[in-house]
Amino acid sequence: MPSWPNKAQLLQGFILPALFLLLMPFCPVFSQEGGVRLRTVVIDAGHGGHDPGAISKQSKMSEKQINLDLALRLGERIQKECPDVKVIYTRKTDKFVELAERGNIANRNHADLFISIHVNSAKSTAASGTETFVMGTDKSESNMAVCQRENSVILLEQDYTTTYEGFDPDNPESYIIFNLMQNAHFEQSIAFASLVQQNFISNGPIKKSRGVRQAPLMVLWRTTMPSVLIEVGFLSNSSDRTTLNQAESRQKIANDIFDAFVSFKNTYDSDGSFSFDPAVLDNADDEPVNPPAPPAAVVGPHYEIQILASSKKLKNGAPELKGVQEYRVRFINGFYKYSVGNYPSKEEAARRLPGIQKKFPGAFVVKID
C-alpha cells in the first residue's frame, strides 16, 4: 500500500518550488555594462490611519506621525542627492496600509532595497536606544516582544487569517512558518542594517545602540530584496521621546539613514561584494526589553548574573554600569555587588550569560536564596 507524504515532504515538494517561481521575476537585472545598479528604493512608514502604533500620553505623540515624518525626510534627501534612484513610499499620508501590501508594493516595483521605519515601545520605561532588524528566525524574548507588537497590526485587517495563511501574531507556534523562508539577500540586509547602526552610534541624537537583530517580522517576510526594519528609539522612554519630538533630531536620524543608503548604494553599484562581521548578530541573548520581573518583585530562591562588584556604591548611570539601568545591588562582605536578571534555573541563567559577558567579561551566575 503506498504511503502518504508527511507535512515536511509536502512543504518541500510544493511550497518551496512555488516560492522559487514567485521569486524569479524579481531577480536583479544586469545592465549592459555587466553590473547591477540600485535603481529603486521603497520607504515604508510603519503604521498609519486607524493604526497609530505606539502612543505617548505624556507628549501626545504617536508612532505613525514620527514614522511618516522620517520617511518623507529620508525620501526627500535621496530624491535630491541621488537623482538616478526612484523613491517609492508605501504611504505619504496618514492612511492604513496592510502589512502584506507594504511588501507587495516593493515587489511589484522590483525594488532594490526596502526600508521600514518604526518607533519602539516597551513596558519598561528604562528601555531605550536604536536597533535594526533583518528577516530571521531568532525568537529570543526581547526580539519576540518587538515581533508580536509589530506583527499584531494584521489583527486590524479584514480577513487576515486568509491573507496570512492562518498566522497568529500572538501564538509563538505560528512563527515556525518563517523557517521555510530562505532570505536570499541576507548578507546585503545585514550590511545595510550595520551601516545604519554605525551611523546612529557615530552621529545620531540617540547614540545607545541595541544592535542588529534577526526577527520573524511579517512586513519583511515576502520582500524579495534586501530589507530592514529600523526602530529609531523608544517612545516609552523619556529621553528618547524628548529627542524624537524634536524636528532637528528627526532630521539627523533621517540623515544617518541616508548616509547608510549612500554607502550601501556605492558598494551595490560597484562589485556588490557585501560582507559583515557575524558578531553584529550575537546579541540574541541580551537582557530582554521587558524583563520577567522588576527588581522589587524578586522573591524566593532564584539565579541572577553578577556583572560587577565595587567597594563604593555607584550612582545610576555610572560608567562602570555601561548603560545598564535595571539591576540589583547587595552589600556583602564590604562590597556592593551588582546583578541582573531573575532566572528560575541555573540552566536558564547560563543560557543568558554569554550575551551579558560581551558587555561584562567577568560576569558569572550566582544563586540567590
C-alpha positions, 0 to 999 in steps of 0.5 A: 500500500503506498504511503502518504507524504508527511507535512515536511515532504509536502512543504518541500515538494510544493511550497518551496518550488512555488516560492522559487517561481514567485521569486524569479521575476524579481531577480536583479537585472544586469545592465549592459555594462555587466553590473547591477545598479540600485535603481529603486528604493521603497520607504515604508512608514510603519503604521498609519490611519486607524493604526497609530502604533505606539502612543505617548500620553505624556507628549501626545505623540504617536508612532505613525506621525514620527514614522511618516515624518522620517520617511518623507525626510529620508525620501526627500534627501535621496530624491535630491542627492541621488537623482538616478534612484526612484523613491517609492513610499508605501504611504505619504499620508496618514492612511492604513496600509496592510502589512502584506501590501507594504511588501507587495508594493516593493515587489511589484516595483522590483525594488532594490532595497526596502526600508521600514521605519518604526518607533519602539515601545516597551513596558519598561520605561528604562528601555531605550536606544536604536536597533535594526532588524533583518528577516530571521528566525531568532525568537529570543524574548526581547526580539519576540516582544518587538515581533508580536507588537509589530506583527499584531497590526494584521489583527486590524485587517479584514480577513487576515487569517486568509491573507496570512495563511492562518498566522497568529501574531500572538501564538509563538507556534505560528512563527515556525512558518518563517523557517521555510523562508530562505532570505536570499539577500541576507548578507546585503540586509545585514550590511545595510542594517550595520551601516545604519547602526554605525551611523546612529552610534557615530552621529545620531541624537540617540547614540545607545545602540541595541544592535542588529537583530534577526526577527520573524517580522511579517512586513519583511517576510515576502520582500524579495530584496534586501530589507530592514526594519529600523526602530529609531528609539523608544517612545516609552522612554523619556529621553528618547521621546524628548529627542524624537519630538524634536524636528532637528533630531528627526532630521539627523536620524533621517540623515544617518539613514541616508548616509547608510543608503549612500554607502550601501548604494556605492558598494551595490553599484560597484562589485556588490561584494557585501560582507559583515562581521557575524558578531553584529548578530550575537546579541540574541541573548541580551537582557530582554526589553521587558524583563520577567520581573522588576527588581522589587518583585524578586522573591524566593530562591532564584539565579541572577548574573553578577556583572560587577562588584565595587567597594563604593556604591555607584550612582545610576548611570555610572560608567562602570554600569555601561548603560545598564539601568535595571539591576540589583545591588547587595552589600556583602562582605564590604562590597556592593555587588551588582546583578541582573536578571531573575532566572528560575534555573541555573540552566536558564541563567547560563543560557543568558550569560554569554550575551551579558559577558560581551558587555561584562567579561567577568560576569558569572551566575550566582544563586540567590536564596 
